[in-house]
């Protein structure tokens, strides 16, 4: 019997994080009797006077939002990080190896993508998406001047714990590097020191040669389901040239980024004909005190982590073996990429409107 990636279980290596993932494609044949999610999508009004993210609405802290017409950024009313925290005095610092700690400083902001609550990125115009990217760059530069890490992330959909349907993301800036980018920094640095080339740029070039996991691409960007994908329809968005931070993008690359974000998210929505939930975010070279170090090993990239598995009603759970052993998936990265690649680039809602 000959080994077949689409039939036989195997493990795959993630060079960005030094982790392995178990792939079990034979499990796709098993019946599903677990939790299913509701497919009903409530109609979202363009404006809700009770929604604290809408223009001109009073938020829980009493502040009133601006009557914004594009993007809008404000300090999170319930932040996980604050800029001021007392220094750890000698009396309060244990200095014990097993009880290390450091004061954490930072700030948390909310960024509304659009004044309308009923528009998500796949339904926005290219110009509206470009406005989002320009604001991401502005926020990254401003916060990166003070903080070592600026994390831009979007949780889309109630299934991802998003409590408000208005299109928005969060921006958390911190005095420390969080675990995920800290680990990626280590492995990218090790690869660069060995090969004198950025790990992710080599990976992109290898994917372009193989043509097995590409979902969409254009003149400046590529989206793949990575070889090491954990979530069923996880994707990786990477520029084709060496770029270490979003602020280093050219105007042409920003235009192309808006275009490919729209194409990707349309394919996501079309896959199960639903507003596709996900968590996504950006990683690039660190900032603040670390900005002037040699960060040439870094390559800017975005990750999309959608939870849906078999349909709009069945999601992937990271429990049991995944929490105690290592990540596991059934659908291969190649199968997932083919399913996404095959989706039309006209949104299903636009198609329904035509009919």
C-alpha positions as CSV (number, residue, x, y, z in Angstrom):
1,X,0.0,0.0,0.0
2,X,1.3,3.4,-1.0
3,X,1.0,6.4,1.4
4,X,-1.7,8.9,0.3
5,X,-2.0,12.4,1.9
6,X,-5.7,12.4,1.4
7,X,-6.4,9.1,3.0
8,X,-3.7,8.4,5.6
9,X,-3.1,10.1,8.9
10,X,0.2,12.1,9.3
11,X,1.7,15.0,11.1
12,X,2.8,18.3,9.6
13,X,5.3,20.8,10.9
14,X,4.7,24.5,11.4
15,X,8.1,26.2,10.9
16,X,6.7,29.5,12.2
17,X,5.9,28.2,15.6
18,X,7.9,24.9,15.9
19,X,4.7,22.9,16.3
20,X,3.3,19.8,14.8
21,X,-0.3,19.1,13.8
22,X,-2.0,15.8,13.3
23,X,-4.0,15.4,10.0
24,X,-6.6,12.6,9.9
25,X,-8.3,12.7,6.5
26,X,-10.0,9.3,7.0
27,X,-12.2,10.8,9.7
28,X,-14.2,12.8,7.2
29,X,-16.2,9.6,6.7
30,X,-17.5,9.6,10.2
31,X,-21.1,10.8,10.9
32,X,-21.7,14.0,12.9
33,X,-24.0,14.0,15.9
34,X,-22.4,16.8,17.9
35,X,-23.4,20.4,18.4
36,X,-24.9,22.3,15.5
37,X,-25.3,26.1,15.2
38,X,-28.3,28.0,14.1
39,X,-28.3,29.0,10.5
40,X,-30.8,31.9,11.0
41,X,-29.2,35.3,10.4
42,X,-31.1,38.2,11.9
43,X,-31.5,41.1,9.6
44,X,-29.1,43.8,10.8
45,X,-30.4,47.4,10.3
46,X,-27.9,49.9,8.8
47,X,-28.4,52.1,12.0
48,X,-29.5,51.2,15.5
49,X,-29.8,54.0,18.0
50,X,-29.2,51.5,20.8
51,X,-25.9,50.1,19.3
52,X,-22.9,51.8,21.0
53,X,-20.8,51.5,17.9
54,X,-23.1,53.5,15.6
55,X,-22.5,57.1,14.7
56,X,-23.8,59.6,17.2
57,X,-24.9,57.0,19.8
58,X,-24.0,57.3,23.5
59,X,-21.7,54.6,24.7
60,X,-22.0,53.0,28.2
61,X,-19.4,55.4,29.6
62,X,-21.5,58.4,28.6
63,X,-19.4,59.5,25.7
64,X,-21.2,60.1,22.4
65,X,-19.7,58.8,19.2
66,X,-18.8,61.2,16.4
67,X,-21.1,61.3,13.4
68,X,-18.4,59.5,11.4
69,X,-18.7,58.7,7.7
70,X,-15.8,56.3,7.3
71,X,-13.7,54.7,10.0
72,X,-13.9,55.7,13.6
73,X,-11.4,54.9,16.5
74,X,-12.0,55.3,20.2
75,X,-10.4,54.0,23.4
76,X,-12.1,50.8,24.6
77,X,-14.5,51.5,27.4
78,X,-13.5,48.2,29.1
79,X,-9.8,47.8,28.3
80,X,-7.7,44.8,29.2
81,X,-4.6,47.0,29.3
82,X,-4.1,50.5,30.8
83,X,-1.1,52.8,30.2
84,X,-0.5,53.4,33.9
85,X,0.3,50.8,36.5
86,X,2.5,51.0,39.5
87,X,6.1,49.8,39.4
88,X,6.7,46.6,41.2
89,X,8.4,47.5,44.5
90,X,11.0,45.4,46.1
91,X,8.5,44.4,48.8
92,X,5.9,43.1,46.2
93,X,8.4,41.4,43.9
94,X,9.1,37.9,44.9
95,X,12.1,37.4,42.6
96,X,11.3,33.6,42.6
97,X,12.0,31.6,39.5
98,X,8.6,29.9,39.6
99,X,6.6,33.1,40.3
100,X,7.9,35.6,37.8
101,X,5.9,38.6,36.8
102,X,6.2,42.0,35.3
103,X,3.8,45.0,35.3
104,X,1.9,45.1,32.0
105,X,1.2,48.5,30.3
106,X,-0.8,49.2,27.2
107,X,-3.9,50.5,25.7
108,X,-6.9,49.0,23.9
109,X,-8.8,50.7,21.1
110,X,-11.9,49.9,19.1
111,X,-12.0,50.7,15.4
112,X,-15.3,50.8,13.5
113,X,-14.9,50.0,9.8
114,X,-18.0,51.7,8.5
115,X,-20.9,53.8,9.7
116,X,-23.4,51.1,8.6
117,X,-24.0,48.1,10.8
118,X,-25.1,45.9,8.0
119,X,-21.9,46.0,5.9
120,X,-19.1,43.5,6.4
121,X,-15.8,43.6,4.4
122,X,-17.0,41.4,1.5
123,X,-19.9,43.7,1.0
124,X,-17.9,46.9,1.1
125,X,-16.3,48.8,-1.8
126,X,-12.6,48.6,-2.5
127,X,-12.3,52.3,-1.5
128,X,-14.0,51.6,1.8
129,X,-11.6,48.7,2.5
130,X,-8.7,50.9,1.6
131,X,-9.9,53.4,4.3
132,X,-9.7,50.5,6.8
133,X,-6.1,49.7,5.8
134,X,-5.0,53.3,5.9
135,X,-6.4,53.6,9.5
136,X,-4.7,50.3,10.5
137,X,-1.4,51.8,9.3
138,X,-2.0,55.1,11.1
139,X,-2.9,53.3,14.4
140,X,0.1,51.0,14.0
141,X,2.5,53.9,13.6
142,X,1.0,56.0,16.4
143,X,0.9,53.2,19.0
144,X,4.1,51.6,17.7
145,X,6.0,54.7,18.6
146,X,5.4,53.9,22.3
147,X,4.6,50.2,22.6
148,X,6.6,47.1,21.7
149,X,3.7,45.3,20.1
150,X,0.5,46.5,18.3
151,X,-2.0,43.8,17.7
152,X,-4.8,44.4,15.2
153,X,-7.5,41.8,15.3
154,X,-11.1,41.3,14.2
155,X,-13.6,38.8,15.7
156,X,-16.4,38.4,13.3
157,X,-19.6,36.7,14.2
158,X,-21.4,35.7,17.4
159,X,-19.9,32.2,17.2
160,X,-16.5,33.9,17.7
161,X,-17.7,35.7,20.8
162,X,-18.3,39.0,19.0
163,X,-21.0,40.7,21.0
164,X,-21.7,43.5,18.4
165,X,-22.6,42.9,14.7
166,X,-21.4,46.4,13.7
167,X,-18.2,45.9,11.5
168,X,-15.2,46.7,13.7
169,X,-11.9,45.4,15.0
170,X,-9.8,45.9,18.1
171,X,-6.3,47.3,18.5
172,X,-4.3,46.3,21.6
173,X,-0.9,47.8,22.1
174,X,1.4,46.5,24.9
175,X,4.7,47.0,26.6
176,X,5.5,43.4,26.0
177,X,5.5,40.9,23.1
178,X,2.6,38.5,23.4
179,X,3.3,34.7,23.2
180,X,2.3,34.2,19.5
181,X,4.5,36.9,18.0
182,X,7.3,36.2,20.5
183,X,7.4,32.5,19.3
184,X,7.2,33.6,15.7
185,X,10.0,36.1,16.2
186,X,12.2,33.3,17.5
187,X,11.6,30.8,14.7
188,X,11.8,33.4,11.9
189,X,15.1,34.7,13.4
190,X,16.6,31.2,13.5
191,X,15.6,30.5,9.9
192,X,17.0,33.9,8.7
193,X,20.3,33.3,10.5
194,X,20.6,29.9,8.8
195,X,19.4,30.9,5.3
196,X,19.8,34.7,5.1
197,X,16.3,34.9,3.8
198,X,12.9,35.4,5.5
199,X,11.1,32.2,6.3
200,X,7.7,33.3,5.0
201,X,9.1,34.7,1.8
202,X,10.8,31.4,1.1
203,X,7.5,29.7,2.0
204,X,5.5,31.9,-0.4
205,X,7.9,31.2,-3.3
206,X,7.6,27.4,-2.6
207,X,3.8,27.7,-2.6
208,X,3.9,29.5,-5.9
209,X,5.9,26.7,-7.4
210,X,3.7,23.9,-6.0
211,X,0.3,25.5,-6.8
212,X,-1.5,23.2,-4.4
213,X,-2.9,25.4,-1.6
214,X,-3.4,28.8,-3.2
215,X,-6.9,30.3,-2.7
216,X,-6.4,33.8,-4.4
217,X,-3.5,35.9,-5.5
218,X,-2.9,39.1,-7.4
219,X,0.2,41.2,-8.4
220,X,1.2,41.9,-4.8
221,X,-0.4,39.4,-2.5
222,X,-1.1,35.7,-2.1
223,X,-3.6,33.8,0.1
224,X,-3.0,30.1,0.9
225,X,-4.3,27.5,3.2
226,X,-1.0,26.9,4.9
227,X,0.6,23.5,4.9
228,X,0.3,23.6,8.7
229,X,-3.2,25.0,9.0
230,X,-5.0,24.1,12.2
231,X,-8.5,25.5,11.6
232,X,-10.5,23.8,8.8
233,X,-10.5,26.8,6.4
234,X,-7.6,28.8,7.9
235,X,-5.8,31.0,5.5
236,X,-2.5,33.0,5.5
237,X,-2.3,36.3,3.6
238,X,1.2,37.4,2.7
239,X,2.8,40.1,0.4
240,X,4.9,38.8,-2.5
241,X,7.9,41.0,-1.7
242,X,9.8,41.4,1.6
243,X,7.7,43.7,3.9
244,X,8.2,43.8,7.6
245,X,5.4,46.1,8.7
246,X,2.2,47.4,7.3
247,X,3.5,51.0,7.2
248,X,6.1,49.8,4.6
249,X,3.4,49.0,2.0
250,X,3.3,51.0,-1.2
251,X,0.1,52.7,-2.4
252,X,-0.2,50.0,-5.1
253,X,0.2,47.2,-2.5
254,X,-2.5,48.8,-0.3
255,X,-4.8,48.9,-3.4
256,X,-4.1,45.2,-4.0
257,X,-4.5,44.3,-0.4
258,X,-8.0,45.8,-0.4
259,X,-8.9,43.9,-3.5
260,X,-7.6,40.6,-2.2
261,X,-9.3,41.0,1.2
262,X,-12.6,41.5,-0.6
263,X,-12.1,38.5,-2.9
264,X,-11.1,36.2,0.0
265,X,-13.9,37.2,2.3
266,X,-16.4,36.8,-0.6
267,X,-15.2,33.2,-1.1
268,X,-15.5,32.6,2.7
269,X,-19.2,33.8,2.6
270,X,-20.0,31.9,-0.5
271,X,-18.6,28.6,0.9
272,X,-21.6,28.0,3.1
273,X,-23.7,30.9,1.9
274,X,-23.5,32.6,5.3
275,X,-21.7,35.6,6.8
276,X,-18.6,33.6,7.5
277,X,-17.3,33.9,11.1
278,X,-13.6,34.2,11.9
279,X,-10.9,35.7,14.0
280,X,-8.2,37.4,12.0
281,X,-5.2,39.6,12.7
282,X,-1.9,41.0,11.6
283,X,1.6,40.1,12.6
284,X,4.7,42.1,11.6
285,X,8.0,43.2,13.0
286,X,7.8,44.5,16.6
287,X,7.8,48.2,17.4
288,X,8.6,50.5,20.3
289,X,11.9,49.7,21.9
290,X,12.4,46.8,19.5
291,X,11.8,48.9,16.3
292,X,15.4,49.7,15.7
293,X,16.7,46.1,16.2
294,X,17.5,44.0,13.2
295,X,14.0,42.8,12.2
296,X,14.8,41.7,8.6
297,X,13.8,38.1,9.5
298,X,10.2,39.3,9.8
299,X,7.6,39.2,7.0
300,X,4.2,40.9,7.4
301,X,1.3,38.5,7.3
302,X,-2.4,38.2,8.3
303,X,-4.1,35.1,9.5
304,X,-7.8,34.1,9.2
305,X,-9.0,31.5,11.7
306,X,-12.6,30.5,10.8
307,X,-14.3,27.8,13.0
308,X,-16.8,26.4,10.6
309,X,-16.1,22.8,9.5
310,X,-18.7,20.9,7.5
311,X,-21.4,23.5,7.0
312,X,-22.7,26.8,8.4
313,X,-24.1,24.8,11.3
314,X,-21.0,22.6,12.3
315,X,-17.9,24.2,13.8
316,X,-14.5,22.9,14.9
317,X,-13.9,22.6,18.6
318,X,-10.4,22.8,20.1
319,X,-10.9,20.5,23.0
320,X,-9.6,17.2,24.5
321,X,-6.6,16.0,22.5
322,X,-6.0,19.5,21.0
323,X,-5.8,21.1,24.4
324,X,-3.8,18.3,26.0
325,X,-1.8,16.9,23.1
326,X,-1.5,18.9,19.8
327,X,-3.8,20.3,17.2
328,X,-5.6,17.9,14.9
329,X,-7.7,18.3,11.7
330,X,-9.6,16.1,9.3
331,X,-9.8,18.1,6.1
332,X,-6.4,18.4,4.5
333,X,-5.1,21.9,3.7
334,X,-5.1,21.0,0.0
335,X,-8.8,20.0,0.2
336,X,-9.7,23.1,2.0
337,X,-7.8,25.3,-0.5
338,X,-9.6,23.6,-3.4
339,X,-13.0,24.2,-1.8
340,X,-12.2,27.9,-1.3
341,X,-10.5,28.4,-4.6
342,X,-13.6,27.0,-6.4
343,X,-16.0,29.5,-4.9
344,X,-17.2,32.3,-7.2
345,X,-16.0,35.8,-6.6
346,X,-19.4,37.4,-6.8
347,X,-21.1,37.5,-3.3
348,X,-24.0,35.2,-3.0
349,X,-26.2,38.1,-1.7
350,X,-25.5,40.0,-4.9
351,X,-26.4,36.9,-6.9
352,X,-29.7,36.6,-4.9
353,X,-30.5,40.2,-5.6
354,X,-30.0,39.7,-9.3
355,X,-32.4,36.7,-9.2
